[in-house]
Amino acid sequence: MAAAQGRLSDGAGGMDDAKGTEEEARHKGNHNGSDGSGGSNASTGSGAGGGSTVPPAFTAAVEALRAARLRPQIEVEATRAPQRLAPHAYALEAAVVDGDEELADGRLVLLHEPAGHEAWHGTFRLVTLVRAELEPEMAADPLLPDVCWSWLTGALQARGLTYGEPSGTVTRASSHYFGGLSARPSASQIEIRASWTPRESLGGVPDTAAHLSSWCDLLAQVAGLPPAAPGDASVVTLPQRRGPQSR
């Protein structure tokens, strides 16, 4: 699976490169290694050189992510989490797959600050990057950024999820080729970078499985897949999407 490239913002001034190059952020922390199954585990260190006990709320939130059942066209796997956005972090990357081709990809990161974060207004934060290629004509639509953002908020609302402090950007980029590359068709890409605070239950644990499902709904929508629920006219799929990329 190709990992989504780009930077992830926690919505509070910190950023992390999806390839693993960290920059300074408001919080310091170290993500622990592997869970023995190829993915990152829920154990993180806190502070410079010191370990800490993983909070039960964070462990429960991660286990819910691992146990979530998703539509078969979406492949999800654990990946290395950011190290400087929060004391505890867990990351997933996903791709919408059609045969051997990827239609869209993305990354979702769960952050946890047990003491709470002033900008988050909570102890958990979800951060995402979603991207897909478009036909240039679709990318030129002036309403496209607003529509893409509404897909994110609509995906959360469709599952009855409450959340706070949403923030993000919708970016469209176009590439035109010249000279020795002039035979290549122009390419356009849409990227959605966002973060939000999932509301916690009475036990202090958000419904991360439902948030993951809603995020996968967004990923599928950007990829141009039909709604998972037959007859759901409230979901509008992306037209004129460029042909899928080879994996």
N, C-alpha and C positions, 0 to 999 in steps of 0.2 A: 504494500500500500504506500502510495506517495504521500508524505507528510505535507500538510498545508504550510506554505512558506509565508512569512509575514510576521508582523509584530502584534502582540496581544497586549491590550491595555486593561488594567484593573479598574479603570474609571476613577482612580484616585491619585493619578499622577505617576504611577509606576508602569513600566513597560518591560516586556521580555521578548527576545527573539525566538521564533518557533524552532530554530535550529539549535538553540541551547546557549546562545551568547547573551549573558545577562547584563543589564544595565542597573544603575542605582535606582532604588525605589524606596518607598516609605518604610517598608518592612524588610527585615533580614531573616533569612531562614535557609536551611539546607534540606533538600529532598533526599530521602534515603534511597538506596539502590533498587534492587529488583525483587519481585515477589516470588522468584523461582519459576515463573511461568512465562517469562518474556516481557512482562509489563511492570510498571512501577507500582510499588505498594503504598499503603496508606501511612507508613511510618515516616516521619520527618523529624529532623533536628531543629532546634530553635536556638538562635544565637551563634556566636562564633565558636566553633569547636566543641560545643556542648550538645548532648542529646536531651530529649525530653520525652515524657510519656505521651503517646498519642491520645488525644481526647476521645472519649467514647462516642460523642456526637459526630466527630469527624469519621471515625471508623464505621459507624452505622450509615453515614451518608455515602461513603465510598462503597460499602457492601451493596447498598441499594443500586448504585450505578452499575456494578458488576452483574447484578441479578436481573437487570431490566431486559425485557424481551422487545425486540425491534423488528421492523419490517425487513424481509430477507434481502432486499436490494441494497441495504446499507451494511457495510462491513465496518466494525468498530474494534479497535484494539487500544490497549494502554500504551502510553508513550512517556518519555521523560518529562517531568513536570517542571515548571519554572522554579527557580530557587530563591528569588528575591521579592516576590510579590506578597508573600504571607508566610507565617511560620509553618503552615501545613498546606500542601497542595497535591492534587491528583489530576492527571491529564489523560484525555482520550483523543485519538484522531480517528476520523471516519471518512469513508468514500462511498459515494453512490455508484454502484457497479452494475453494468449491463454486459453480461458475458465477460470478456477480457478487457472491457473498456470502462474508464472512469468518467462519469458525467459531471461530478462535482466533488469537492472534498472540503474538509474543515477540521477544526480542532476545538475542543471544549475543555476548559480548565476549571476545577473546583478549588476555591481558596477558602481557608479557614483561619480566622484570627479569634482565638477563644476570648480575648479581652474585649472584643468588639472593635469596629473601625468607624471612626467619625464620619467619613465620607460614604461608607456603605450603609450606615444606619442598621447594622446587623453584624453577625459574626461570620456569615458565609457570603461568598460572592462567586458568581459564574461569569466566566470570560470566554468569548468565542471569536473565531475567525472562520468565515464561510466564503467560498469562492467558486465561480464557474465561468466558463467562456460563453460569450454571446455573439450573435450576429451584429455587425456594426450598426445596422439600422435600428436594432432594438436598443443598443447601448446609447444611441443618440437621443432617445426619447427623454425629454426634460423631466418627465414625471417618474422615471425609473427609480431614482434614489428614494423618493417618498413611498413608492409602492413596495420596494424591497424592505424598508424599515417596517412598514405595516405588516409585512409577512412575518417578521420576527414577533412583534407584539401580538399579532393575531394568532400565531401558533401557541403562544403561552395562554392567551385568553380562551382559545378553543378547548383547552384541557382544564379550564377552571382554575388556573394557577394564579396566585397573588404574588406580586413582586414589587420591589421598590427601587428607586434611584436608577432607572435605566439610562444608559448613555452609549453613544457609539457613532460610527461613521459608515457611510455607504460610498464606496469609491469605484469609479469606472475608469478603466485605462485602455488605451488603444495602441496597437503596434502596427506600423506600416514599414514594409521592407523595400530596400532599394539595392541597386547594383547587383552583386552576385546573389542576393537573396530576393530579388524582385519577383521570382516565380511564386513565392509564398503568398497566400492570401492574407489580407489584413486580419488582425486578430483583436478582439475586444474582450475584456474580462470585468466581471463585477466582484467586488469584495465587500462583505459585511463584517465589520468589527464591532463588537458590542459587549456590554457587561450589564449585569443586573443583580439585585439582591433577592434571593429566594426567601419568601416568608417561612419562618420556622414554626414547627408544631409546638404543642405544649411541652414536649420532651426536648425541645431545642434542636431538632433535626428537620431540615427541609425535605420535601418530597423530591429528592434528586432523581429518582427513576422517572417521574412524570416530567421533570424539566428536561431530562435527556431525551425522552420521547418527543417532546415539543420541539426540541432543537433538531432532532432527526426529521420531523415534519418540515421544518424550515429548509433543511439541507435537501430533502427530496423535492420540495417546491422549486428551489433555485435550479435544481437539475432538470426540471421539466417533467417530473413524474406525475401521474394522476394522483388524486387524493387516495389515501389508504382506505378511507371509508367510502364505499360506493354511494353515489348520489349526494355527496356533500357539495352543494353549489356554492358554499361560502369560500371555498378554496379556489384561487385562480392560479393556474400553472403558467410558467414562463414561456411565452411563445418565441419563435425564431431563435432558439438557442443553437449555437454553433455545434457541429457534429462532435461526438465524444472524442476525448483524447485517448491515445494508446497508453496502456499502463507500463 
